[in-house]
Amino acid sequence: METSLRYATNSRSLKILAKEKFPVNSKTRLQLHGELDTGAGVPSYLCAMIRHLFPKASTSLGVGLHYDKREKLRCLVRGKKKFPVVTDEFVTFNIKGRCDFDQDFVQVCLFRFTSVIYAS
């Protein structure tokens, strides 16, 4: 289990984050993560997601549910695609995206990210 601590200056409370990944098969895993607000004594959010890796395409896809104490229940879809910049794949160009939907499947927000990764 991965855990971390964060101090939020706006709420002046310590938050404990935890994440666990359970293998379903060699390319699929169930990922659970959440955050506990120690000031309020309740979870800030809980998330369950199924993530699948497509190794030949250097792509991953995830779908899941996210419960937030403010926005309630949301559905989310995530994707990631890696493009090698050089043939040995030490430098890659990554594209990540996420789309969130509310309970009525109305799009709440759309995120897009790009990055260049150098792995030595």
Backbone torsions as a table, in degrees:
resi	resn	phi	psi	omega
1	MET	NA	134.8	175.2
2	GLU	-94.2	131.6	177.4
3	THR	-133.4	152.8	175.6
4	SER	-152.2	160.9	178.6
5	LEU	-116.5	140.9	176.4
6	ARG	-135.9	142.0	175.8
7	TYR	-109.8	119.0	-179.4
8	ALA	-94.2	116.4	-177.8
9	THR	-71.2	-28.8	-179.1
10	ASN	-71.3	-36.9	178.8
11	SER	-100.4	-8.0	179.8
12	ARG	52.7	46.5	178.1
13	SER	-138.1	155.3	177.5
14	LEU	-87.3	134.8	179.4
15	LYS	-117.4	135.9	178.8
16	ILE	-107.2	122.1	178.5
17	LEU	-106.6	139.9	178.3
18	ALA	-138.2	142.7	179.5
19	LYS	-141.7	136.3	176.7
20	GLU	-136.2	139.7	179.1
21	LYS	-118.3	124.5	179.4
22	PHE	-110.3	122.2	179.7
23	PRO	-70.4	132.9	174.6
24	VAL	-95.9	-47.2	170.6
25	ASN	-150.7	-167.8	-173.8
26	SER	-66.2	-21.4	-177.3
27	LYS	-120.6	1.0	-176.4
28	THR	-129.6	140.8	176.5
29	ARG	-143.5	151.8	174.1
30	LEU	-96.8	125.2	-179.0
31	GLN	-115.5	125.0	176.6
32	LEU	-117.0	133.2	174.6
33	HIS	-151.9	157.3	-177.7
34	GLY	-163.7	174.6	-178.2
35	GLU	-136.7	132.4	178.3
36	LEU	-110.0	123.9	176.4
37	ASP	-88.4	111.0	-176.3
38	THR	-72.3	-22.9	178.1
39	GLY	-69.1	-43.4	-179.6
40	ALA	-90.4	-22.5	-179.4
41	GLY	77.8	17.2	179.9
42	VAL	-131.2	158.8	176.7
43	PRO	-68.1	139.0	174.2
44	SER	-79.6	-39.7	176.0
45	TYR	-157.8	157.2	174.2
46	LEU	-135.2	141.6	-177.8
47	CYS	-141.9	137.3	173.4
48	ALA	-126.9	131.1	-175.5
49	MET	-144.2	139.6	170.6
50	ILE	-98.0	124.8	-180.0
51	ARG	-118.9	134.1	-179.1
52	HIS	-124.4	136.2	-179.9
53	LEU	-103.7	132.8	173.4
54	PHE	-111.1	87.1	-170.3
55	PRO	-64.1	-34.7	-179.4
56	LYS	-66.3	-28.6	-180.0
57	ALA	-99.3	1.3	-176.2
58	SER	50.8	46.3	-174.4
59	THR	-132.5	147.8	171.1
60	SER	-133.3	151.3	-178.6
61	LEU	-136.7	137.2	178.9
62	GLY	-135.3	141.8	174.3
63	VAL	-133.2	144.1	-178.3
64	GLY	-171.8	-171.8	179.3
65	LEU	-122.0	142.7	-178.1
66	HIS	-130.9	123.1	177.4
67	TYR	-108.5	121.5	-179.1
68	ASP	-118.7	140.0	-177.9
69	LYS	-65.0	-20.7	179.0
70	ARG	-95.5	-46.2	-173.0
71	GLU	-98.9	0.9	-179.5
72	LYS	64.6	-136.3	-172.1
73	LEU	-91.1	133.2	176.2
74	ARG	-132.5	152.0	172.0
75	CYS	-102.1	146.0	179.4
76	LEU	-140.0	150.2	177.1
77	VAL	-129.6	129.9	179.7
78	ARG	-125.7	149.0	176.1
79	GLY	-145.1	153.3	178.7
80	LYS	-146.0	135.5	179.5
81	LYS	-133.9	130.9	178.4
82	LYS	-107.8	135.6	174.6
83	PHE	-120.5	121.7	177.5
84	PRO	-70.4	133.7	178.3
85	VAL	-84.8	-38.2	174.5
86	VAL	-120.8	164.4	-171.3
87	THR	-67.0	-25.8	-177.9
88	ASP	-84.9	0.8	177.2
89	GLU	61.7	21.9	173.3
90	PHE	-76.8	-23.0	176.3
91	VAL	-121.5	121.7	-179.6
92	THR	-128.7	151.5	173.6
93	PHE	-105.8	117.9	-175.7
94	ASN	-107.9	137.7	173.5
95	ILE	-119.9	126.4	178.6
96	LYS	-124.4	146.8	177.2
97	GLY	-147.1	153.3	178.2
98	ARG	-146.6	139.4	177.4
99	CYS	-131.4	128.4	179.9
100	ASP	-109.5	142.8	178.4
101	PHE	-126.8	146.4	175.8
102	ASP	-83.8	-172.4	-176.5
103	GLN	-62.8	-24.2	179.6
104	ASP	-96.1	13.2	-178.9
105	PHE	59.5	34.1	171.5
106	VAL	-94.3	131.4	-177.3
107	GLN	-63.3	123.1	179.7
108	VAL	-90.0	-49.3	179.5
109	CYS	-157.1	156.7	-178.7
110	LEU	-131.0	127.8	-180.0
111	PHE	-119.6	142.6	174.7
112	ARG	-135.5	137.1	-179.4
113	PHE	-134.9	147.8	171.6
114	THR	-134.1	150.4	178.2
115	SER	-157.1	156.5	173.0
116	VAL	-113.3	125.1	-175.6
117	ILE	-113.5	130.7	174.2
118	TYR	-114.2	116.7	179.9
119	ALA	-111.1	119.9	-179.8
120	SER	-98.5	NA	NA
